[in-house]
Amino acid sequence: MINCVAHHIVSYVLCLNALIKGVCGKKAKENLMPMQAGDVPITYADVDDLIADTGFKPSTSIEDGIGNFVEWYKKYYKLAKK
């Protein structure tokens, strides 16, 4: 599994793409384009209010979450392993 931080993948989209490719074992079609009007160059998630309001603290890494989602998707849609 790819670790986005350890591999210094700067773009989050490229990181997600690499994670999905790693789990699926397939290459994705990529069409990398310059920033478009309305694109946000940097964003940050802050879950402090979620933790304070609900007591829930997310603990699944993005790497594990992508892997879990792909496995669920394959089982749910009964996709054959190729």
C-alpha positions as CSV (number, residue, x, y, z in Angstrom):
1,M,0.0,0.0,0.0
2,I,1.2,3.5,-0.8
3,N,1.8,5.9,2.0
4,C,1.2,9.4,0.6
5,V,3.3,11.2,3.2
6,A,6.2,8.8,3.1
7,H,6.4,9.0,-0.7
8,H,6.1,12.8,-0.7
9,I,3.2,12.8,-3.2
10,V,2.4,16.5,-3.2
11,S,-1.0,16.4,-4.9
12,Y,-3.8,14.8,-2.9
13,V,-5.6,13.8,-6.1
14,L,-2.4,12.0,-7.4
15,C,-2.1,10.4,-4.0
16,L,-5.7,9.1,-4.1
17,N,-5.2,7.9,-7.7
18,A,-2.0,6.0,-6.6
19,L,-3.8,4.5,-3.6
20,I,-6.7,3.3,-5.8
21,K,-4.4,1.9,-8.5
22,G,-2.5,0.1,-5.8
23,V,-5.6,-1.6,-4.3
24,C,-7.2,-2.3,-7.7
25,G,-4.1,-3.3,-9.5
26,K,-5.1,-1.3,-12.6
27,K,-4.0,1.9,-14.1
28,A,-6.4,4.8,-14.3
29,K,-6.9,7.0,-17.3
30,E,-5.3,10.3,-16.3
31,N,-6.0,13.7,-17.9
32,L,-3.9,16.1,-15.9
33,M,-4.9,19.7,-16.6
34,P,-3.9,23.1,-15.2
35,M,-5.8,24.6,-12.3
36,Q,-9.3,25.6,-13.5
37,A,-11.4,28.6,-12.4
38,G,-12.8,27.9,-9.0
39,D,-10.2,25.2,-8.1
40,V,-8.9,25.5,-4.6
41,P,-5.1,25.1,-4.4
42,I,-4.9,24.0,-0.7
43,T,-7.5,22.9,1.8
44,Y,-7.4,21.6,5.3
45,A,-9.9,19.4,7.2
46,D,-10.5,20.4,10.8
47,V,-12.4,17.8,12.8
48,D,-12.1,19.4,16.2
49,D,-15.8,20.5,16.2
50,L,-16.9,16.9,15.3
51,I,-14.8,15.5,18.2
52,A,-16.1,18.2,20.6
53,D,-19.8,17.8,19.6
54,T,-20.0,14.0,19.2
55,G,-17.0,12.5,21.0
56,F,-16.2,10.7,17.7
57,K,-12.6,10.8,16.6
58,P,-11.8,9.4,13.2
59,S,-9.1,6.7,13.4
60,T,-9.0,5.1,9.9
61,S,-6.0,6.2,7.8
62,I,-6.7,7.3,4.2
63,E,-4.7,4.3,3.0
64,D,-6.8,1.8,5.0
65,G,-10.1,3.7,4.1
66,I,-9.4,3.5,0.4
67,G,-8.5,-0.2,0.7
68,N,-11.7,-1.0,2.8
69,F,-13.9,0.9,0.3
70,V,-12.5,-0.8,-2.7
71,E,-13.0,-4.2,-1.1
72,W,-16.6,-3.3,0.0
73,Y,-17.4,-2.1,-3.6
74,K,-16.1,-5.2,-5.2
75,K,-18.1,-7.4,-2.9
76,Y,-21.3,-5.3,-3.0
77,Y,-21.3,-5.2,-6.8
78,K,-20.1,-8.8,-7.1
79,L,-17.1,-7.8,-9.3
80,A,-14.9,-10.7,-10.2
81,K,-11.3,-10.6,-9.3
82,K,-9.2,-10.4,-12.5
